[in-house]
Amino acid sequence: MNQTIYEPTSTPAADRDDRLLAGLNYALLIVGNIIGVSSLVAVIIAYARRDGSPHWLQSHFTYQIKSFWAAIVGIVACTVMVLTVILAPFGLIGFALIWVWMLARSIVGLVRLVDGRGHPDPHGMWM
């Protein structure tokens, strides 16, 4: 596991807009647990801003993108399970676990952003 911690190296005023957008993305991902379209908006913003932002904010945008795509894969797998009679209970449990996982990842990322820290493992699937 990569233990690199990305710390801000630029001035706070220079990356204020990207930091605000990263915070907005976390809020959209939290709301996306109820209204899925907001998660799609968040991932579009993350893709658009990732390359031009400071390195420590790139880790947040990458974390948001990985969270979104992992949740999509999980939702598709759970949907397939729900469509079968035998695996339907496991699919419903999977939906609940994905919901909690996405909520926890979004809150942890938002806390790190507010503290001014980059994400230590943006490519990982855990917190």
C-alpha positions in Angstrom: 0.0 0.0 0.0 1.3 3.4 -0.9 1.7 5.6 2.2 2.6 8.9 0.4 0.8 11.8 2.0 0.2 14.7 -0.3 0.5 18.1 1.5 -0.3 21.5 0.1 2.8 23.3 -1.3 1.1 26.2 -3.0 -0.3 29.3 -1.4 -3.9 29.0 0.0 -5.1 31.8 -2.2 -3.9 30.2 -5.4 -5.8 27.0 -5.0 -8.9 28.4 -3.3 -11.2 27.8 -6.2 -10.1 24.2 -6.7 -10.4 23.6 -3.0 -13.9 25.0 -3.1 -14.8 22.7 -6.0 -13.4 19.7 -4.2 -15.6 20.5 -1.2 -18.6 21.0 -3.5 -17.8 17.6 -5.0 -17.8 15.9 -1.6 -21.2 17.6 -0.9 -22.5 16.4 -4.2 -21.3 12.9 -3.5 -23.1 12.9 -0.1 -26.3 14.2 -1.7 -25.7 11.6 -4.5 -26.6 8.9 -2.0 -30.1 10.1 -2.3 -30.2 11.8 -5.7 -27.8 9.9 -8.0 -27.5 12.7 -10.7 -25.5 14.9 -8.3 -22.8 12.2 -8.2 -22.5 12.3 -12.0 -22.1 16.1 -11.8 -19.4 15.6 -9.1 -17.4 13.2 -11.2 -17.6 15.5 -14.3 -16.2 18.4 -12.2 -13.5 16.1 -10.8 -12.4 15.0 -14.2 -12.4 18.6 -15.5 -10.4 20.1 -12.5 -8.0 17.2 -11.7 -5.2 18.0 -14.1 -5.0 21.8 -13.5 -5.1 21.7 -9.7 -2.3 21.5 -7.2 -1.0 18.0 -6.4 -2.6 17.7 -3.0 -6.0 18.6 -4.5 -5.4 16.2 -7.4 -5.4 13.4 -4.8 -8.9 14.5 -3.7 -10.3 14.6 -7.2 -8.8 11.2 -8.0 -10.3 9.9 -4.7 -13.7 11.2 -5.8 -13.4 9.7 -9.3 -12.4 6.3 -7.9 -15.2 6.4 -5.4 -17.8 7.1 -8.1 -16.7 4.3 -10.4 -16.3 1.7 -7.7 -19.9 2.6 -6.5 -21.2 2.3 -10.1 -19.6 -1.2 -10.5 -21.1 -2.2 -7.1 -24.5 -0.9 -8.1 -24.5 -2.8 -11.4 -23.4 -6.0 -9.6 -26.1 -5.6 -7.0 -28.8 -4.9 -9.6 -27.9 -8.1 -11.4 -28.2 -9.9 -8.1 -31.6 -8.4 -7.3 -32.9 -9.5 -10.7 -32.3 -13.1 -9.7 -34.6 -14.7 -7.2 -32.0 -16.5 -5.2 -29.4 -13.7 -4.9 -31.9 -10.9 -4.3 -31.3 -10.6 -0.5 -27.6 -10.3 -1.1 -28.1 -7.6 -3.7 -30.2 -5.6 -1.3 -27.6 -5.9 1.4 -25.0 -4.9 -1.2 -27.0 -1.7 -2.0 -27.0 -0.8 1.7 -23.3 -1.5 2.1 -22.4 0.6 -1.0 -24.6 3.5 0.4 -22.8 3.4 3.8 -19.3 3.0 2.1 -19.9 6.0 -0.2 -21.2 8.1 2.6 -18.2 7.3 4.8 -15.7 7.9 2.0 -17.2 11.3 1.2 -17.2 12.4 4.8 -13.6 11.2 5.4 -12.5 13.0 2.2 -14.3 16.2 3.2 -12.7 16.2 6.7 -9.2 15.8 5.1 -10.0 18.6 2.7 -11.2 20.9 5.4 -8.0 20.1 7.4 -5.9 21.1 4.4 -4.5 17.6 3.8 -4.3 15.6 0.7 -5.5 12.1 0.5 -2.8 9.6 1.4 -4.0 6.8 -0.9 -6.3 8.3 -3.6 -6.2 5.1 -5.7 -7.2 2.8 -2.8 -10.7 1.5 -2.2 -10.7 1.9 1.6 -10.9 5.1 3.6 
